[in-house]
Amino acid sequence: MTTFSNQNVSAGLIKQVVSQIENLEEKKSEILSDIKDVFSEAKSHGLDVGILRKIIKVRKMKDEDD
């Protein structure tokens, strides 16, 4: 959690931070929707979505090891 050393934080700064977070949340929602679409497309091609998720998990673990 972030704490501000100056208790007199301006309203403008608060609005800016809130706006940035809202924009990022919107982008995150769009990306999650895109990922869902890709999984749906993969499933329509006969791929096992569960296996794809496991592959992604393993690859992510390998990246963290490097």
C-alpha positions, 0 to 999 in steps of 0.5 A: 500500500502506498502512503503519501508523506504529504497529507495535503494531496491535491484533488488533481493528483487524486483524479489523475491517479483514479483516471489512470487506474480506470483506464488500465482496468478498461484495457485489462477487461479488453485484454481478458475478453481477447484472451477468451476469444482466442481460447474459444477459437482454439476450442472451435478448431478442436484444441483442448483448452485445458491443455493449452492453459497448462502449456501456458502455465508451464511456459510462464514458470520457465520464464520465471526461472530465467 
